[in-house]
Amino acid sequence: MIIEHVNDLAEKYGVSMSEVALAWHYKKGVTAPIVGATKVSHFDQAVKTVDLELTDENVKYLEEPYVPHALVGLIPHAY
């Protein structure tokens, strides 16, 4: 399971699983604001993530168990 891989890397680097997840987003080029952050601690954790640089091997390990699913409920746009 993906969560086990996230936990493995969190333990390896001595960080939270949230930091690993945010570092993965950052490594993939996602730099958008964090929607739903309701506490200062959420932002503090996000800022700490900048110091966690995942390697390409880390990303491969995180994505290894992922199985893409078909999108459901999409309605094609009529142009």
ROLUMKE-461939 format. One line per 5 residues: number of its first residue (from 0); their letters; for each residue x, y, z of N, C-alpha, C, CB. Coordinates in Angstrom, 2 decimals. Atoms other than C-alpha are relative to their C-alpha. Glycine has a CB too. Layout:
# residues N
NUM	a	X:Y:Z:X:Y:Z:X:Y:Z:X:Y:Z  ...
//
This chain:
# residues 79
0	miieh	0.83:-1.19:0.00:0.00:0.00:0.00:0.87:1.26:0.00:-0.94:0.00:1.21  -0.73:-1.25:0.11:1.09:3.53:-0.72:0.32:0.56:1.37:-0.79:1.01:-0.81  -0.21:-0.61:-1.32:0.67:4.65:2.89:1.17:-0.64:0.73:-1.28:-0.13:0.84  -1.15:0.67:-0.62:3.21:2.06:4.02:1.31:0.56:-0.55:-0.07:-1.53:-0.24  -1.21:-0.57:0.60:5.76:3.49:1.59:0.23:1.42:0.53:-0.11:0.02:-1.54
5	vndla	-0.12:-1.35:-0.57:5.03:7.01:2.85:0.55:-0.10:1.42:-1.38:0.74:-0.01  -0.46:0.19:-1.37:5.50:5.79:6.42:1.47:-0.40:0.04:-0.86:-1.05:0.71  -1.41:0.43:0.06:8.79:4.06:5.51:0.93:1.19:-0.20:0.21:-1.02:-1.12  -0.86:-1.15:0.26:10.24:7.26:4.09:-0.04:1.01:1.14:-0.42:0.68:-1.31  0.10:-0.91:-1.14:8.93:9.34:7.00:0.92:-0.46:1.12:-1.46:0.10:0.50
10	ekygv	-0.89:0.54:-1.02:10.74:7.05:9.42:1.46:0.13:-0.40:-0.34:-1.47:0.28  -1.39:-0.08:0.50:13.87:7.00:7.26:0.57:1.40:0.19:0.06:-0.39:-1.48  -0.48:-1.38:-0.07:14.11:10.81:7.23:-0.35:0.70:1.31:-0.56:0.78:-1.15  0.35:-0.59:-1.28:12.67:11.44:10.72:-0.95:1.18:-0.14:1.24:0.44:0.71  0.99:-1.06:0.24:9.78:13.55:9.43:-1.39:-0.63:0.07:0.24:0.70:-1.40
15	smsev	1.37:0.51:-0.02:6.00:13.25:9.45:-0.39:-0.51:-1.39:-0.99:1.10:0.46  0.50:0.50:1.28:4.07:11.42:6.76:-0.54:1.14:-0.85:-1.08:-1.05:0.23  0.49:-1.17:0.73:2.48:14.75:5.84:1.13:0.70:-0.73:-0.70:0.98:0.95  -1.15:-0.66:0.63:5.91:16.18:5.13:0.46:-0.79:-1.23:1.16:0.14:1.00  -0.37:0.83:1.16:6.71:13.25:2.83:-0.99:0.25:-1.14:0.03:-1.51:0.38
20	alawh	1.02:-0.22:1.02:3.41:13.74:1.00:0.16:1.37:-0.65:-1.41:-0.13:0.60  -0.19:-1.34:0.54:4.01:17.47:0.61:1.28:0.09:-0.83:0.04:1.04:1.13  -1.26:0.00:0.76:7.59:16.88:-0.53:-0.19:-0.69:-1.35:1.12:-0.71:0.81  0.29:0.67:1.27:6.28:14.47:-3.17:-0.71:0.96:-0.94:-0.87:-1.27:0.24  0.70:-0.99:0.83:3.86:17.14:-4.42:0.98:1.03:-0.56:-1.11:0.72:0.82
25	ykkgv	-0.97:-1.01:0.41:6.68:19.68:-4.52:0.93:-0.55:-1.08:0.81:0.49:1.21  -0.90:0.63:0.97:8.97:17.26:-6.38:-0.69:-0.17:-1.36:0.48:-1.37:0.53  0.76:0.17:1.24:6.20:16.71:-8.95:-0.37:1.34:-0.63:-1.26:-0.80:0.28  0.24:-1.31:0.58:5.98:20.47:-9.53:-1.25:0.70:0.50:-0.08:-0.12:-1.46  1.20:-0.62:-0.55:2.86:21.22:-7.49:0.43:1.05:1.03:-0.95:-1.07:0.65
30	tapiv	-0.39:-1.08:-0.91:3.37:24.60:-5.82:-1.20:0.84:0.41:1.06:0.88:-0.65  1.23:-0.72:-0.33:-0.25:25.63:-5.27:-0.17:0.10:1.51:-1.23:-0.69:-0.64  0.27:-0.11:-1.44:-1.48:26.78:-1.88:-0.69:-1.26:0.53:-0.87:1.23:0.29  0.59:1.17:-0.63:-2.62:24.14:0.57:-1.43:0.33:0.39:0.83:-0.45:1.23  1.40:-0.24:-0.28:-6.40:24.13:0.57:-0.38:-0.79:1.25:-0.90:-0.40:-1.21
35	gatkv	0.45:0.69:-1.20:-7.92:23.29:3.93:0.91:0.15:1.19:-0.17:-1.42:-0.28  -0.87:-0.24:-1.15:-5.03:24.38:6.13:-0.74:0.94:0.95:1.39:0.61:-0.44  0.81:-0.78:-0.95:-6.83:25.61:9.24:0.76:0.39:1.25:-1.21:-0.78:0.40  -0.79:-0.30:-1.19:-4.04:25.85:11.80:1.38:0.47:-0.42:0.11:-1.24:0.92  -1.35:-0.48:0.27:-0.70:27.60:11.94:0.95:-1.18:-0.14:0.49:0.96:1.12
40	shfdq	-0.88:1.18:0.07:0.91:24.18:12.50:-0.01:-0.63:-1.38:-0.43:-1.03:1.04  0.05:0.52:1.37:-0.26:23.14:9.02:0.98:0.74:-0.89:-1.44:0.11:-0.57  -0.92:-0.80:0.80:1.71:25.99:7.50:1.44:-0.24:0.43:-0.34:1.49:0.12  -1.35:0.28:-0.50:4.72:25.34:9.76:0.53:-1.30:-0.60:0.00:-0.08:1.54  -0.39:1.29:0.56:4.78:21.75:8.56:0.30:0.13:-1.50:-1.09:-1.04:0.24
45	avktv	-0.22:-0.20:1.44:4.50:22.85:4.94:1.33:0.70:-0.26:-1.15:0.81:-0.61  -1.26:-0.73:0.16:7.42:25.25:5.34:1.18:-0.94:0.24:0.07:1.21:0.96  -1.09:0.95:-0.28:9.59:22.49:6.86:0.23:-0.94:-1.17:-0.32:-0.81:1.27  -0.09:0.92:1.12:8.88:20.39:3.80:1.01:0.46:-1.05:-1.37:-0.18:-0.64  -0.94:-0.54:0.99:11.04:22.67:1.66:1.39:-0.58:0.21:0.05:1.55:0.09
50	dlelt	-1.32:0.56:-0.30:14.09:21.19:3.41:0.10:-1.49:-0.31:0.33:0.23:1.45  0.00:1.43:0.30:13.07:17.61:2.53:0.00:-0.19:-1.51:-1.22:-0.71:0.64  -0.11:0.22:1.44:14.31:16.79:-0.95:-0.04:-1.49:-0.29:1.31:0.64:-0.57  0.10:1.40:0.36:13.09:13.45:-2.19:0.83:-0.28:-1.25:-1.48:-0.40:-0.23  -0.78:0.41:1.17:15.34:11.62:-4.62:-0.94:-0.61:-1.03:1.12:-1.01:0.40
55	denvk	0.79:0.67:1.03:14.11:10.15:-7.88:-0.35:-1.43:0.45:0.77:-0.04:-1.34  0.25:1.35:-0.50:14.44:6.74:-6.19:-1.12:0.03:1.05:1.28:-0.59:0.60  1.08:-0.15:-0.98:12.22:7.96:-3.30:-1.35:0.11:-0.70:0.23:1.23:0.90  1.25:-0.20:0.73:9.56:9.08:-5.77:-0.44:-1.31:-0.65:0.17:1.11:-1.07  0.32:1.29:0.61:9.74:5.77:-7.63:-0.56:-0.96:1.06:1.25:-0.61:-0.69
60	yleep	0.46:0.86:-1.10:9.34:3.94:-4.30:-1.41:0.38:0.44:0.97:0.08:1.19  1.33:-0.46:-0.41:6.33:6.08:-3.34:-1.07:-0.38:-1.03:0.01:1.50:0.21  0.97:0.23:1.07:4.64:5.57:-6.70:-0.13:-1.47:-0.41:0.38:0.82:-1.20  -0.03:1.42:0.38:5.46:1.86:-7.04:-1.34:-0.72:0.20:1.07:-0.71:0.81  1.25:0.75:-0.19:2.21:0.52:-5.51:-1.24:0.64:-0.63:-0.25:-0.19:1.46
65	yvpha	1.16:-0.70:0.56:-0.04:3.03:-7.30:-0.52:-0.70:-1.25:0.36:1.46:-0.32  0.65:0.58:1.16:-2.51:1.53:-9.75:-1.01:1.02:-0.51:-0.68:-1.39:0.33  0.95:-1.00:0.52:-4.26:4.11:-11.97:-1.39:-0.60:-0.19:0.51:0.57:-1.34  1.38:0.41:0.19:-8.03:3.91:-12.11:-0.62:0.86:-1.10:-0.81:0.13:1.33  0.70:-0.77:1.04:-10.30:4.97:-14.94:-0.80:1.12:0.67:-0.94:-0.93:-0.84
70	lvgli	0.79:-1.11:-0.50:-11.96:8.33:-14.44:-1.48:-0.32:-0.15:0.36:1.30:-0.73  1.43:0.28:0.00:-15.64:8.13:-13.62:-0.76:1.31:0.06:-0.38:-0.91:1.18  0.88:-1.15:-0.11:-18.36:10.68:-14.21:0.39:1.21:-0.83:-0.08:0.41:1.38  -0.37:-1.13:0.84:-16.63:12.89:-16.74:-0.95:0.14:-1.17:1.44:-0.15:-0.50  0.87:-0.27:1.12:-18.85:14.52:-19.28:0.82:0.77:-1.03:-1.27:0.81:0.44
75	phay	-0.80:-0.71:1.02:-17.12:15.47:-22.53:-0.58:1.39:-0.28:0.05:-0.83:-1.32  0.43:-1.36:0.32:-17.25:19.16:-23.30:-0.47:0.08:-1.46:1.14:1.01:0.25  0.49:-0.24:1.36:-19.30:20.15:-26.32:0.49:1.37:-0.45:-1.58:-0.09:-0.08  -0.53:-1.28:0.48:-17.51:22.84:-28.29:-0.66:0.39:-1.28:1.50:-0.07:-0.20
//
